[in-house]
């Protein structure tokens, strides 16, 4: 039977130590308290700081527990932070595709829209930020079902049939999510609204954790070719925007 991983045990010990400390600690103090070499301690603390579990005071250089620990039960990111980090890239995505852009996060058994960029054609549109949509019948939702932690088993979903194209049975939905995992993106071919199609890709944090999704949507003929696949450039721009937001989330740390 495989043994424990020492580096993880040591990282856990650092977190326990900082949590029990009466104030921020230096690398030297942490090393002495845990009986570790300074270089080893520095490497562990540096990694924990990179993922947000430890924070460093800019003035004293000392370390304390970071706010990311508070996000462990919420999918790994504050939705307001995701929205602010995504704005520039989603504006560009709307301009490049001419389509509506949504950013969504997993919220119980739904997708909650945390950002909405209007399509740039000047037509009347309704702001949908804050709206909840079904996981199984939208491009954003299928990405979150495929990749986001906490999505739960497909057997727990109510697979309501919104259109004739909705995957409303477990076998069909299982095949669809398997395809999304293989492809790394999802396509909605009119599964929530009959004449509306969409494409979405995951937004990830360090280590590959999916914390949300970026997607475009519009009339089926705007998004899909006659074969039912995304039109030229739509998929590429969407995936590129999701990756750019992912990178920006890490650069902002």
HUBEL-V461000 format. One line per field, one symbol per residue. psi: psi as a letter, one per 20 degrees, with the letter a starting at -180 (. if undefined). Layout:
psi->???
//
This chain:
psi->pqrrohhhghghhgggghhiqirqqrgggggghikqqghggggghgghhhjjiqqpphghjrqrqrihhijhjkijqphhggghhigghhghgghhhjrqpqpqqpnckrpppiqppqqljjrpqppjpiqpqqgijqggghghhhhpqjhrqhiiqomqohriipnjqggghghghggghghjrqpokkhgphjprrqqqqpqrpijppiaqpqqqaqhihhqrhijqqqphggghgggghhgggghhhhi.
//
